[in-house]
Amino acid sequence: MDLILWRHAEAEEGTPDQDRKLTRKGIRQADVMAEWLKPRLPKNVKILVSPARRTQQTAQALGMAFETCEDLAKENNAADALKATGWPKGKSMVVVVGHQPTLGQMAALMMTGKSADWEIRKSGVWWLSNRDVQDASQALLEAVMSPRMLKKGKS
């Protein structure tokens, strides 16, 4: 199984938190990341998105169908969010568009089996996969990408 964790792009400050929308910079960040990500996604990819406005806008940059998933809401925990993805035994690739600290905590759980507060940059992507080796599940970090790194690559 491949699981891609994509943190929402830069959003405006304000309340209610659920209604915060992307800034102009955030829209550019989401577009840059979507341009890198989209050609790497299979046709049967499942995209799960937090119900918050900023995550919905980030996911829309892909121009692909996605599903709103309440388990990815900012106030939920990493274990519940990870369970919603089907990790580690799912059969298809899943993209999760969500929030900190949940996404960083999900990455820590997948890589170490323990909860920790790992930071994922705004509009950053962590791509992990799972494989079974001698009856044990093993998480592999396939890629980490940020919009800033992609912009550097174009200059």
Secondary structure, DSSP 8 states (H G I E B T S, - for coil): -EEEEEE---B---SSGGG--B-HHHHHHHHHHHHHHGGGS-TT-EEEE-SSHHHHHHHHTT-S--EE-GGGSTTS-HHHHHHHHTTTT-SS-EEEEE-TTHHHHHHHHHHHSS-------TT-EEEEEEEEETTEEEEEEEEEE-HHHHHHHH-
